């Protein structure tokens, strides 16, 4: 299974922008978005939604960098550790 972080990395590679509008995770341009990417995004919709909504940015070629996503992952891991989960 593909992780949400991998989906966001792939969006960046493809030049696909991800954004949150209300309770929806949007991607654009749809014409550049391969079907296998859409399937991976759907499989990781909740986690991808959380990552995109926490940054408050559109992710993709004009959004957050891999470093910002790594930082987000580190924050999430530290939070889980504090709650007693590994």
Secondary structure, DSSP 8 states (H G I E B T S, - for coil): ---HHHHHHHHHHHT-EEEEETTEEEEE-GGG--HHHHHHHHHTHHHHHHHHHHHTS-BSTTS--HHHHHHHHHHHHHHHHHTT--
